[in-house]
């Protein structure tokens, strides 16, 4: 089977490394030496205990290392499962060591694949494709050192490829790595399919006072997802769909992609009908990734793209500005810029062509 490298040491990386190992893949796991102590038990034992919806068992990894070159040597697929704010650093690191024929899949991307593509081009890397998924493959949490719980899988898992002209061959290589991989038109189509910005940001902003007071004793999707939050969520979704329409891509409302527990056009009903959402508590504070990642790196990136191609997004714009007040940080400046993505001077047609040909 395909040899895989998993880069990162968080919830998603642990789940992917364990799941893929138990399904028969040879897996190398990499974590930056600065953060290696956070998963020292896995470094020492090369083992992760997996439980939940992806199965139960002890995964014995082939390698656990802080040597990036060693982690990806001889590997066909490189999975990057790190927070969005780390994508730029990982793009530069990988640009020094990737080799022709490898595939880099960013889990999830939120347009981060464009940063990897830009870095690879700047370093003269050829023959490497970059892809991104619209979400992590799993709803997952670490239970403790070397212990991963998977609550559910995301199926379909939407994947965009850079350049899009190589989508068919990349999807063929990824077939079987995760169940239900579904190709979309481009990495931008994939980034605009992410649900995190849609369902996290409005609830976090409208419930900010309750979140600060509760300090984690708060069920985000049951207590916090009321009618007014649902209305704001659907307003964001309408602007997201307008962006997809402008790009000429297929679109569907977020309620249809929540998980499929119930068939409904109402995002509130879709969330209420999935028992997995009822289990989720938090955020415990405004430093949580629902704020620190999904506002500046998620919805703000969508709003910046909208400005680039001339699509009005007043609701998104308002939430980015409000997020900046709550976080005491400029969410317009703190996330991804169009220059960092390598698309700052492109109009709509130039962007479409770039996404296809690279």
N, C-alpha and C positions, 0 to 999 in steps of 0.2 A: 504493500500500500504506500501512498504518498508520504514522504517525510515532511514534517511540519515543524516550524519554529513558532512559539507563542511568546510575544514580547509584552512584558508588563507583569505586575504582581498584585493586581486588584481582584475584585469579584469576578469580572468577566474573564480575565486571564486564567485564574484558577479553574473556573468551570470549563473553559475550552480545553485546557491542558489535560484535565482529568477525563472529561468526556471523550475526547479524541483518542487518548491512550486506551481507554477501556473498549473503544470500538476498533482497536487494532492498528491505529496509526503509530508511527515512531515519532515521539514528540520531544523536542528540546525546548526548555523554558528559560527565558532571559529576564533578569531584572537588573536595573542600574545599581551599581555597588552602593550608591548613597542610600537606597531604600531596601537593599537586601536584608538588613536586620529585621525588617517587618515580616519577612517570611523565612526566617532562619531555619525553622524546622523543616521546611521543604528543601532548602539547600542541603541540610544535613542528611535527610532520609531519601530525597528524590520521590517522595510519596505524597499523594493527595487523597483524602477520603472524600468520596462523592456520594451524595444521597439526593433523593427526590425524583423529579420528573425525567431526568436524564439517566436514571439507573442508580444502582448502589454498588459500591465496590472500592477497592484500594487500587489507585492508579500508580504504577511505578514508571516514572518518566525516564527517558533515555539520558537526559542531561538537564541539570539546573545550574546556570552559570551567569556571571556578570561580564563574560567575554562575548561581545556581540558577534565578532567574526566567527568564533567557534560555534555559536548558537545557530548561525544560518548556513554554515558550510555544508554543501551537498543537499540543501533543503530546496524543495520545489515551491512550497507555499509558506509565506511569512505572514503571520497574523499579528497585527499591531492592536493590542487591546489596552490602550492607555487613555487618560483624559484628553480632551480636546486641546487644553493649554500645553500639552506635551508634544503635540504633533510636529511642531516646527523643529524642536530639538531632535526628535527621532528621525525626521526626514534628513537632517544633516548627517546624523550618525550612520544611517543606512546608506546614504549616497556614497560613503567611503568604502563600503564593503559588499554591496549587492553585486550580483553577476548576471550576465545575460541568461534569459530563460526562466528567471525567478518571477514569482507573482507576489506582490505585496497587497494584502487585504486589510483595510483599516476598519476596525470594529468598535463603534460605528464611525462613520466618516464625518458627517456634517460639513462636507466640502473639503475636509482635511486631505483627501487624496490629491487635490490640486496642489497642495503644498509639497507633497512628496514628489509629484511629477515635476514641479518647478525646480526643486532641489536636484533631482536626478539629471535634468537637462543641463543645469548649471555646472554639474560635475562631469558632464560628458558621458553619462551612463546610457547605454543603449541595450535594447532587447529585453527590458524589464517592463512589465505592465503593472499598473496600480489600480486597485479596485476599492470600493467602499461599500459597506452595508448600511441600511437605514436605521438599524438598531443593533444592540448586542443580540447574539443568537438566543440568549436566555434571560429570564427574570431570575436573578441569582443573588445570593448573599453569602459571605464568609461567616461560618459559625464559630470559628476559632482558628488557631494556627493549623494550616494544612487540612482544613475541613470546609468543603464547599456544598451548599444546598442549592439545587436548581428547582425553583417553584414551577416554572413552565418554560417551554420552548416557543420561539417565535417562528411560525410557519404560515405564510411564506416569509422568507428572509430576502428582501429586495437588495439587489447588488447592481451597482453601476461600474463601468470599466473606463479607464483612461489609457489610451484613446478608445472611444466607443467603437471604432472600426474593428477592434479586436475582441469585441464582446463575446462572440460565439466560441472562440477558442479558449478564452479565459473561463467562461462558464462551464465548458466541458471539463477543464482541469479541476474546477472546484466542485463538480458534481460528486456528491457523496460526502464531502467534508462536513457540510451541514444539511439537514433535511430541508427540502422545500425552497432551495435557492431559485430565485426568480429574477431574470434579467430585466432591467429598466433601460431607458434610452441613453442615459449618460450619468456621470457622477453627480451632476447638478440635479437631474431628475431624482436620483437616489437621496441626495441631501434634503430635497424638498419633500421627501416621503417620511422623514423622521417624525415620530409622534411626540418625542420628549418636549420640544418647544411648545407644541400645541397644548398638551395636557398638563405640563408642569408650571409654565410661566404664569398663566392667569390665576391659577389656584394659589400659587406662592405669593403673588402680589396682593390679591384681594384678602388673603388670610395671614398676611405678615404679622399683624399684632397677635393673633391667636398662636401662631407658630413660635414667636418670641416668648410668649407667656408659658406655653405648654412644655417647651424644652424637650420635645420628642413624644410626649403623651398626647398624641394627636393623630387620628386616622385620616390621612390626607384625602383619600378618595371617598370616604363615607361622610365624615363630618365636614370636609372642606369643599366637596364638589356639589354645591347647591345650584338652584336654578340660575341665579345671576352669574355664577362662575361658568356654568354650562353655556350661557348666552355669549359671554366674552370669548370662551373657547371656540365656539362656532364662528364668531366674527373673525378671529385669527385664521381659522381654517379657510374661510371664504377668500381671504387675501392670499393665502398660500396657493389655493387653487387658481387664482388669477395669475400668479407667477408661472405656474405650470402651463396654463393656457397660453400665455405670452410666448413661452419657449416652444410651444407646439407639442407638448408632451401629454400623455394620458394622465387623467386625474380622477380621484375618487374622494369622497368626504372621509374625514378621520374616523367617524363612527363605524365605517365598514372595515377599518383595519385594526380596531382595538384588540381583537382576539377571537371574535366569532362565537362567543358564548350565547349571544342572542342576536337575531337579525333585526336591526333597527336603524333608522336614520338619525336617532337622537344620541348624541355622545354621552349624555347623562345616563340614559338607559343602557347603553353599551357597557359603560363602566360599572354600573350597579348590577348588571347581569353576569359579571365575571367574578367569581368568588376569590380569585387571586388578588384582586385590587383591595378587597376588604381586609386582607392581612397586613397591608403596608402601612406602617406608622412613620411619623416624621414629615418633613425635615425637623431637626431639633433646633436649628438656628439658621441665620441668614448666610452662613458660610457654606451651607450644604450645596452640592453640585446642582441641585434644582435651580438655585439662584446663580451661583458663581460660574457655572458652565452653560446652562440652558438659556440664560439671558444674553451675555456678551458673545458667546460662541455659537449660539443657536439662533434665536429669533433676531438678534441684531445683524447677523450675517445675511439672513433672508431679507431684512429691510435694506441693507446696503446693496444687495443684488438688485432689489426692486428699483432703487434709485439709478443704478447703472443702466438698466434696460427700460426705464421710464414707466414703471407700474406703481400707482399710488398705493401706499400701505399705511394709512393714518392710525389704525389701531395698533399695529406692530410698533410704529414709531413712538406712540404714546407709552407703550409698555417698556420699551428700551429706556426711555427717558426716566420713567418712574423707577425702573430697576436701578438706575444709576443713583437716584436719591436714596433708596433703601440700602444699597450696598456701599454708599459713600465712595463710589468709584465710577468713572465715566464709562458706561457700558458701550458707548459708540466707539471709543478709542481702545478699550481693553481687550476686545476679541480679535477676530480676523479682519484684516483690511483686504480690499480687492487687490491691492498691490502684492500682499503676501500670497494671495492665491494666483497671482500672475495674470490677472484678467482686467486690470484697472483701466486700460485704454480701449477696451473692446466695446463696440456697439452690439446689438442683438445678433446680427448676422455673423459678425466676426466671432462672437462667443460660440455660436452654434457650430461653426466650422472648426474652431479650436478644440471643442469637446470631441468632435468626431475624429480628427486627424492628429491632434496633439501638437 
